[in-house]
């Protein structure tokens, strides 16, 4: 199962972690894993391009982590990523769980 976690402060996304494998198909043919990877990696690439002052995030074999602050444009990219993850989680709840949390400073 892929586990995604989003933490917000004041409504802004400050932390995103996606880890694990969907196990929804054979290696190289797992469409859920491919969809999640495409959504998350595209968001990080977009963030680097649009908001270069934001932290770049880390990607290591099935574990993606981003933490920090982002501009309004960067937040829009992160929010679009979360929308995509929510949609995949609705369609494939056995392969992706998404947890969102509002933290208070």
Z-matrix of the N, CA and C atoms (Angstrom, degrees):
N
C 1 1.443
C 2 1.523 1 109.37
N 3 1.320 2 115.37 1 139.90
C 4 1.460 3 121.47 2 173.10
C 5 1.521 4 107.24 3 -87.89
N 6 1.315 5 115.29 4 133.76
C 7 1.460 6 120.83 5 177.96
C 8 1.525 7 108.43 6 -116.72
N 9 1.312 8 115.50 7 124.09
C 10 1.469 9 121.34 8 178.02
C 11 1.520 10 108.19 9 -116.10
N 12 1.315 11 114.70 10 138.52
C 13 1.460 12 120.67 11 179.49
C 14 1.520 13 108.59 12 -132.46
N 15 1.327 14 115.38 13 132.59
C 16 1.462 15 122.25 14 178.60
C 17 1.525 16 107.15 15 -125.34
N 18 1.318 17 115.69 16 129.11
C 19 1.467 18 120.90 17 175.65
C 20 1.518 19 108.29 18 -119.67
N 21 1.320 20 114.87 19 136.52
C 22 1.462 21 121.53 20 -179.54
C 23 1.521 22 110.19 21 -121.86
N 24 1.314 23 114.86 22 152.51
C 25 1.461 24 122.62 23 170.13
C 26 1.514 25 106.58 24 -131.11
N 27 1.324 26 116.29 25 123.14
C 28 1.460 27 119.63 26 -178.29
C 29 1.508 28 112.28 27 59.70
N 30 1.313 29 117.34 28 29.70
C 31 1.457 30 122.27 29 -179.47
C 32 1.521 31 114.55 30 85.98
N 33 1.328 32 117.63 31 -15.79
C 34 1.465 33 120.56 32 -179.66
C 35 1.523 34 110.91 33 -87.17
N 36 1.312 35 115.47 34 139.85
C 37 1.460 36 120.56 35 176.92
C 38 1.524 37 108.03 36 -71.52
N 39 1.319 38 115.91 37 124.99
C 40 1.460 39 121.41 38 -179.33
C 41 1.526 40 111.88 39 -118.61
N 42 1.345 41 116.68 40 -12.77
C 43 1.464 42 120.36 41 -175.99
C 44 1.516 43 108.34 42 -152.95
N 45 1.322 44 115.91 43 133.84
C 46 1.457 45 122.42 44 175.68
C 47 1.512 46 107.39 45 -139.44
N 48 1.317 47 115.88 46 125.96
C 49 1.464 48 120.03 47 175.52
C 50 1.519 49 108.34 48 -135.42
N 51 1.305 50 115.52 49 132.83
C 52 1.460 51 122.54 50 177.37
C 53 1.515 52 106.64 51 -132.82
N 54 1.328 53 115.58 52 123.82
C 55 1.467 54 118.37 53 -177.01
C 56 1.519 55 110.72 54 -146.47
N 57 1.306 56 113.98 55 156.77
C 58 1.453 57 120.81 56 177.27
C 59 1.519 58 112.13 57 102.82
N 60 1.310 59 113.77 58 -174.13
C 61 1.464 60 121.42 59 -179.99
C 62 1.522 61 109.13 60 -131.77
N 63 1.309 62 116.78 61 144.28
C 64 1.468 63 121.67 62 -175.24
C 65 1.517 64 112.61 63 -71.43
N 66 1.321 65 117.49 64 -32.77
C 67 1.465 66 121.73 65 -174.73
C 68 1.533 67 111.23 66 53.58
N 69 1.336 68 115.79 67 38.90
C 70 1.459 69 121.52 68 -179.84
C 71 1.529 70 111.55 69 -101.22
N 72 1.312 71 117.03 70 10.08
C 73 1.453 72 121.86 71 179.56
C 74 1.509 73 108.98 72 179.52
N 75 1.318 74 116.57 73 171.27
C 76 1.461 75 118.81 74 179.75
C 77 1.533 76 111.20 75 -65.63
N 78 1.338 77 116.97 76 153.16
C 79 1.464 78 119.94 77 179.19
C 80 1.532 79 111.43 78 -50.84
N 81 1.315 80 114.76 79 132.97
C 82 1.459 81 120.06 80 -178.54
C 83 1.512 82 113.87 81 87.06
N 84 1.344 83 116.97 82 -9.38
C 85 1.466 84 120.94 83 -178.53
C 86 1.528 85 111.42 84 -132.25
N 87 1.309 86 117.05 85 18.50
C 88 1.464 87 122.66 86 -179.24
C 89 1.525 88 108.26 87 -87.61
N 90 1.330 89 116.39 88 102.12
C 91 1.460 90 120.66 89 -174.89
C 92 1.525 91 112.85 90 -69.19
N 93 1.329 92 118.23 91 -31.36
C 94 1.462 93 120.41 92 178.04
C 95 1.524 94 109.47 93 -66.70
N 96 1.315 95 116.40 94 -46.58
C 97 1.462 96 121.12 95 178.68
C 98 1.532 97 109.95 96 -60.74
N 99 1.303 98 116.56 97 -42.35
C 100 1.463 99 120.95 98 179.79
C 101 1.530 100 110.85 99 -64.19
N 102 1.326 101 117.21 100 -41.58
C 103 1.466 102 120.88 101 -179.87
C 104 1.529 103 111.13 102 -65.04
N 105 1.319 104 116.64 103 -46.48
C 106 1.465 105 120.30 104 179.39
C 107 1.525 106 110.16 105 -62.45
N 108 1.316 107 116.73 106 -44.91
C 109 1.462 108 120.59 107 179.28
C 110 1.520 109 111.30 108 -59.99
N 111 1.323 110 116.81 109 -43.86
C 112 1.464 111 120.54 110 -179.33
C 113 1.525 112 111.31 111 -63.74
N 114 1.321 113 117.42 112 -44.24
C 115 1.465 114 121.12 113 -179.40
C 116 1.527 115 110.88 114 -62.98
N 117 1.324 116 116.93 115 -49.08
C 118 1.462 117 121.26 116 -174.74
C 119 1.529 118 111.44 117 -71.66
N 120 1.309 119 117.80 118 -45.19
C 121 1.461 120 119.80 119 -178.93
C 122 1.521 121 111.51 120 -67.28
N 123 1.325 122 117.62 121 -36.48
C 124 1.459 123 120.09 122 176.81
C 125 1.525 124 110.34 123 -65.10
N 126 1.329 125 117.14 124 -38.83
C 127 1.466 126 120.27 125 177.68
C 128 1.526 127 110.92 126 -62.45
N 129 1.317 128 117.41 127 -44.65
C 130 1.463 129 119.57 128 179.87
C 131 1.524 130 111.50 129 -66.21
N 132 1.325 131 117.22 130 -39.94
C 133 1.463 132 120.13 131 176.85
C 134 1.529 133 110.74 132 -64.06
N 135 1.327 134 116.59 133 -42.52
C 136 1.456 135 120.88 134 178.13
C 137 1.513 136 111.76 135 -63.99
N 138 1.310 137 116.46 136 -40.10
C 139 1.458 138 121.24 137 178.30
C 140 1.523 139 110.78 138 -61.76
N 141 1.329 140 116.49 139 -43.16
C 142 1.474 141 120.51 140 178.51
C 143 1.530 142 111.34 141 -62.47
N 144 1.317 143 116.24 142 -36.75
C 145 1.469 144 121.11 143 -177.55
C 146 1.533 145 111.68 144 -77.17
N 147 1.318 146 116.88 145 -44.84
C 148 1.459 147 122.23 146 -172.54
C 149 1.531 148 112.69 147 -86.34
N 150 1.339 149 115.73 148 -32.88
C 151 1.468 150 120.77 149 -175.44
C 152 1.534 151 109.56 150 -132.41
N 153 1.330 152 117.37 151 70.16
C 154 1.464 153 120.27 152 -173.94
C 155 1.534 154 114.59 153 -62.38
N 156 1.331 155 117.86 154 -17.40
C 157 1.465 156 119.92 155 177.80
C 158 1.533 157 111.82 156 -77.98
N 159 1.317 158 117.27 157 -17.41
C 160 1.468 159 121.26 158 178.70
C 161 1.532 160 108.95 159 -73.20
N 162 1.333 161 117.35 160 150.43
C 163 1.464 162 119.40 161 176.91
C 164 1.529 163 110.58 162 -57.92
N 165 1.331 164 117.79 163 145.55
C 166 1.464 165 120.17 164 -175.27
C 167 1.528 166 114.66 165 -75.21
N 168 1.303 167 118.67 166 -21.85
C 169 1.463 168 120.65 167 -175.06
C 170 1.513 169 110.23 168 84.38
N 171 1.311 170 115.33 169 167.35
C 172 1.469 171 122.07 170 -178.27
C 173 1.519 172 109.74 171 -129.50
N 174 1.304 173 115.49 172 140.12
C 175 1.459 174 121.55 173 176.52
C 176 1.518 175 107.78 174 -128.45
N 177 1.330 176 116.42 175 119.31
C 178 1.467 177 122.24 176 178.77
C 179 1.520 178 109.12 177 -139.09
N 180 1.303 179 118.21 178 111.29
C 181 1.458 180 125.45 179 173.18
C 182 1.530 181 114.73 180 25.91
N 183 1.299 182 116.18 181 78.20
C 184 1.458 183 120.58 182 175.61
C 185 1.516 184 114.63 183 79.68
N 186 1.316 185 117.93 184 11.27
C 187 1.464 186 121.41 185 179.81
C 188 1.528 187 108.33 186 -136.98
N 189 1.324 188 115.86 187 114.92
C 190 1.453 189 122.02 188 179.39
C 191 1.524 190 107.55 189 -116.19
N 192 1.325 191 115.29 190 133.62
C 193 1.462 192 119.31 191 -179.97
C 194 1.521 193 109.55 192 -139.98
N 195 1.334 194 115.06 193 131.39
C 196 1.458 195 122.01 194 173.25
C 197 1.516 196 107.46 195 -132.85
N 198 1.333 197 116.21 196 136.53
C 199 1.451 198 120.33 197 178.35
C 200 1.513 199 108.78 198 -148.72
N 201 1.315 200 116.55 199 134.87
C 202 1.447 201 120.10 200 177.39
C 203 1.507 202 111.93 201 150.36
N 204 1.317 203 115.07 202 -153.79
C 205 1.456 204 121.59 203 177.67
C 206 1.519 205 108.56 204 -120.42
N 207 1.311 206 114.57 205 156.82
C 208 1.465 207 120.92 206 -179.53
C 209 1.521 208 108.80 207 -143.07
N 210 1.322 209 115.61 208 155.17
C 211 1.461 210 121.35 209 176.21
C 212 1.523 211 109.46 210 -67.65
N 213 1.311 212 115.49 211 177.87
C 214 1.470 213 120.22 212 177.98
C 215 1.532 214 110.51 213 -58.59
N 216 1.322 215 116.91 214 -41.96
C 217 1.471 216 120.46 215 178.29
C 218 1.524 217 110.66 216 -65.40
N 219 1.335 218 116.56 217 -41.15
C 220 1.460 219 120.38 218 177.13
C 221 1.514 220 111.63 219 -63.44
N 222 1.340 221 116.61 220 -40.06
C 223 1.467 222 120.22 221 177.79
C 224 1.532 223 110.97 222 -63.25
N 225 1.323 224 116.63 223 -36.17
C 226 1.469 225 120.13 224 178.09
C 227 1.527 226 110.32 225 -63.22
N 228 1.318 227 116.77 226 -40.22
C 229 1.466 228 120.75 227 178.06
C 230 1.521 229 110.14 228 -64.73
N 231 1.324 230 116.84 229 -46.55
C 232 1.466 231 120.58 230 178.86
C 233 1.527 232 111.32 231 -62.54
N 234 1.332 233 116.42 232 -40.83
C 235 1.464 234 120.24 233 178.84
C 236 1.528 235 110.96 234 -63.68
N 237 1.323 236 117.28 235 -39.83
C 238 1.472 237 120.37 236 177.63
C 239 1.525 238 110.26 237 -63.38
N 240 1.315 239 116.90 238 -38.04
C 241 1.465 240 121.15 239 176.31
C 242 1.526 241 110.40 240 -60.15
N 243 1.326 242 116.59 241 -45.66
C 244 1.469 243 120.85 242 -179.51
C 245 1.529 244 110.65 243 -64.47
N 246 1.325 245 117.67 244 -39.38
C 247 1.469 246 121.05 245 176.57
C 248 1.529 247 109.99 246 -59.49
N 249 1.324 248 116.40 247 -44.38
C 250 1.467 249 120.61 248 178.16
C 251 1.514 250 111.88 249 -62.70
N 252 1.330 251 116.97 250 -43.38
C 253 1.469 252 120.49 251 178.79
C 254 1.527 253 111.07 252 -64.12
N 255 1.328 254 117.24 253 -40.31
C 256 1.472 255 120.45 254 178.06
C 257 1.521 256 111.03 255 -60.18
N 258 1.323 257 115.69 256 -42.68
C 259 1.467 258 119.70 257 -179.36
C 260 1.527 259 111.23 258 -64.49
N 261 1.319 260 116.25 259 -42.91
C 262 1.474 261 119.53 260 178.15
C 263 1.524 262 109.80 261 -65.09
N 264 1.330 263 117.85 262 -41.66
C 265 1.465 264 121.47 263 179.70
C 266 1.529 265 111.21 264 -62.66
N 267 1.335 266 117.45 265 -37.93
C 268 1.477 267 120.15 266 177.57
C 269 1.529 268 110.93 267 -63.92
N 270 1.301 269 116.30 268 -41.12
C 271 1.461 270 121.05 269 -177.14
C 272 1.524 271 113.12 270 -79.46
N 273 1.332 272 116.83 271 -26.37
C 274 1.472 273 121.12 272 -173.59
C 275 1.528 274 110.24 273 -136.90
N 276 1.337 275 115.35 274 58.00
C 277 1.472 276 120.12 275 -174.44
C 278 1.528 277 112.87 276 -62.52
N 279 1.305 278 118.16 277 -22.08
C 280 1.453 279 120.87 278 177.74
C 281 1.521 280 113.25 279 -80.10
N 282 1.328 281 116.72 280 -9.39
C 283 1.463 282 121.08 281 -177.05
C 284 1.522 283 113.71 282 -116.22
N 285 1.342 284 116.92 283 -19.81
C 286 1.463 285 121.02 284 -177.85
C 287 1.519 286 109.84 285 -141.71
N 288 1.325 287 115.74 286 125.86
C 289 1.467 288 120.16 287 171.80
C 290 1.521 289 107.75 288 -114.06
N 291 1.317 290 116.26 289 140.60
C 292 1.453 291 122.51 290 -178.76
C 293 1.518 292 108.66 291 -126.33
N 294 1.316 293 115.45 292 124.71
C 295 1.461 294 121.33 293 178.88
C 296 1.526 295 108.41 294 -118.75
N 297 1.321 296 116.07 295 128.76
C 298 1.453 297 121.36 296 177.48
C 299 1.519 298 108.89 297 -117.54
N 300 1.329 299 114.97 298 142.32
C 301 1.456 300 119.90 299 -176.54
C 302 1.522 301 109.17 300 -143.21
N 303 1.329 302 116.60 301 134.45
C 304 1.450 303 122.11 302 172.40
C 305 1.520 304 107.47 303 -95.17
N 306 1.321 305 115.85 304 123.47
C 307 1.465 306 120.14 305 178.96
C 308 1.513 307 109.07 306 -106.41
N 309 1.292 308 115.06 307 149.85
C 310 1.458 309 120.83 308 179.95
C 311 1.511 310 108.57 309 -115.42
N 312 1.323 311 116.48 310 131.27
C 313 1.470 312 121.62 311 -176.41
C 314 1.509 313 111.76 312 -68.45
